[in-house]
Amino acid sequence: MGQAALNLPLSAADFLAWDATQTTRHEFVRGEVSAMAGAGERHVTVAGNIYLALRQHLAGTPCRTFITDMKLRVEAADAFFYPDVMVTCSPRDAEQSHVKSEPVLLVEVLSPATAAFDRGDKFAAYRSLASLREVLLVDPDLRRCDLFRRQVVDGGEAWVLHPGESAGGVELVSVGLALSAEALWAEVPALASPRTPGA
């Protein structure tokens, strides 16, 4: 990887030009570039389960589901991310083959190394997307989902947490899908020594 030749900070346009020549994925936030590490079996399996359920459910509609390798542009944060799963129903996004910018649903599968960023700065960036209706954070180690939904509260918009039950399913109102626990956690290996919440 040609990281040593990379002069930071980069503009968004420079990042896209540079990233097109790379063999690994990188996220970009305000001129800074971070290489993305590979994921483990639990992460990959649960992301695949969610993608498959969404793709089947949305077949024949204007909405499209993407997994892992599709860039998301968040203009307000001057960032490019790679959500684990993304759904967009936008005609504008349909015309863009490599970058999307108007999702209705984003899914992040958490790991101990990324959970703080995914729940913090990345989630803050995601909330700036006017099109976005829901963000699903999935912890495969604890088999738990936290769903954040944009709702009208006291006359204004707020992101409301809908915490999931352990090893339960989740209802994705943004796309009209009730994802069962059986579909969500299918073939996701259990931890040999279960991690406690917050660990």
N, C-alpha and C positions, 0 to 999 in steps of 0.2 A: 504494500500500500504506500502511495507517495505522500504520506503525511508530512515528512520533513520539508518538502518543497512547497507546502501550503502556507501562504502568507495571510495571517489573520489580523484584523477581522476582514470578512468577505461581505460583499453585497449579496443580496438574494440572487441576482442574475449570475454573478460570478460563481456562487455555490452551485447553482443548477448546471452550469457549464462544466465545472470541475467534477461534480458528482456523477455526471453522465459517463465519465471515463473510469469510474471506480468499480471494483468487483464486489465490494461489501457496502452495506447500507450505512448512511450517516444521517443524523438529525442536525438541524441548524437552528440556533436561537441567537438573534441579534449579532450576527457576524461570527459566532463561535460554532465550531463543528465538533460533533462527538460521534465516534464510531459505535455502532450497535453490536453488542455481544450476541452470540447464539443463545437459543432458549432450550430448556429441558423438556423432557417428555410430557410432564403434566401440563406445562404451559402450552405446548404445541397441540396437545390433544384437546384441551378444553377450547382453545381458540378455533380449532378445526370443527368441533361440535357446534359452536355458535354460528360459524360461517355457513356450515352445511344447512342448519335449520333455517337461517335467514334467507339463504339463496333459494331453497325450495319454497319457502313461504312467499317470497316476493317474485317468483317466476311469473312472467307475463305482465308485470307492472312496469311503470317507468323507473322504478327504484333499482339500483344496482348495489351489490354487496362486494366488498373487497377485503382481502386478508393480507396482512403483513407487508407486502411489497409496494403498496400504493402510497405515494406521498400525499400528505395533507398540508395545504398552505394556510397558515393562520396569520393574516396580514397585520392585525393589531399587535401581535407579539413579534413581528418580523421573524417568523419561524416556519420551518418545515418539519413535520413529524411523520412517523410511520405508525399509525394506530394498529393494534392487533387485528381489529375488525372495524369496518366502516361501512355505513349505508348512506347513500346519497340518492335523492329523487330529483335532483336539479337538472334542468335542460342545459344550463351553462356547463355543469360538470360533465354532462354527456358528450360535450364537444371537446373536452380536454382528455387526452389519452394518458398522460403521465402524472398529472397533479390534479387533485380535487380540492374544492374550497368551500362547499356548501353542504356538509353532511347533516343528516337528521339524527343519526345515532353513531356514537363512538364507543368502542369497547377496548379496555386495557386489561390485560392479564398481568397481575402483579407478581413480582418476585422480591425476595428480601433486598436485592441490590437496587431495584427501581421503584419500590413502593412509595417512598417518600417523595420522589420527584413526580411520579404519576399522580399522587394525591394532592401535591402542592402546586408547583409552578406550571406543570403541564395542564392540570385541571383548570387553573386560573386562565391559561391561554385559551383552552377549549371554550370556556364560558363566554369569551368575546365573540364567538361565531353566532351571528344572528339566526342562522338556519337551524342551529342545533337544538334538539328537544330533549335528548337523554344521553347520559354518560354512564356506562356500566363498568364498574371496577370489580374484577373477579380475582379472588385469592384461591388458587388451586390447592395450596397446602392446607388451608383451613376449610376448603369446600364451602366458601361463603361469597355472596355477591352483595355489593353496595350499589344501588341504582340511584342516580341523581337525575331528577326530572325538573325541567323548567316549568314553573306553574305561576299562576296569578295568585298572589297572596296580599290581602289588604289593599287591593287596587294596583299593586305593582308586581313586577316579575321577581321571582326568587327561585333558587335552585334548592329543591327539597329532597332530602335523603329518604329513600325507601329501603331500609336495610333488609337483607334476605335472611331466611332461616338457614341454619347449618345444613348443608347437603340438600337444600331446597331448590326449587325452580325460580323463575323470574318472569314477570309480565312486562313486555316491552310495548308500551302504549304508542310510542312514536311510529311503530310499524305494524301494530295490531297483532302481535305474536305473544302467546303465552308459552314460554319455553319450559317444558317439564324438567323435573330433576333428573329423570331417566335419560333424557336427550342431552341435557347440559353436562352431566358427569359421566356419560358413557365411556368406559375404557380408560378413565383417568386414574392412573395408579395412586394408591394411597401412600402417604409418607410412612416410612418404617417407624419413625419416632415422631408422632404428631407435634407440630409447632403450636404454641399457645398464642392467642391473640396479642398483638403488640410486640411479639418477639421477633 
